[in-house]
Amino acid sequence: MSIERLWAPWRLGYLAGEAVSEQPLEPARWQLGAEHDCFLCRSAADYADQAAADRANLVVWRGSHSLVVLNRFPYANGHVLVSPLRHVAELIDLEPAEHLEMMMVLGRLTTVMRDLVNARGFNIGLNLGEVAGAGVPGHLHWHLVPRWAGDHNFMPTVAQARVIPQSLEALWEMLTTALREPINDANRK
């Protein structure tokens, strides 16, 4: 019996508990009320070279009120975060346009992920507050995690690690291309 080796070197920083280094790009303009140490606020900011900043910050889509960011430490391939541009912690504080745009992009992402990575299901969740598991309790964000039949194997249980078969760079390229069309009522089936 041969042993197959699975390499995921980008996970080492997470497993070792290392902080993600800040991106060298400095925003030209922050969103109103932004927290400068919040990675979602940094991703939502305006930059002189927006394309380079979006790539560095793993932003795959930005709308009028929200954005989609790849999770640097994904639970599964295709794990993204959908967040308002504003630094807002409570659902009740969302403007109707923000809420609508985020729900529409979540819907669109399920279709895109079915096509791009052959996802067969999804976990979509929002953790409100630190005790509920929010890693960034001050900035709301939905997790969208694509799922496949049999995607739970021994690695998370035995090795306390997940194997992600696609690089973040390759996924970023696929999603930015797929999400170029505006997300609005016209995109509904």
Secondary structure, DSSP 4 states (H G I P E B T S, - for coil): -PPPP---GGGHHHHTTPPPPPPS---SBPPTT--TT-HHHHHHSB-TTHHHHHHHTTEEEE-SSEEEEE-SS-SSTT-EEEEESS----GGGS-HHHHHHHHHHHHHHHHHHHHHH---EEEEEE--SGGGT-SSTTS--EEEEEE-TT---HIIIIIS-----S-HHHHHHHHHHHT-S--SGGG--
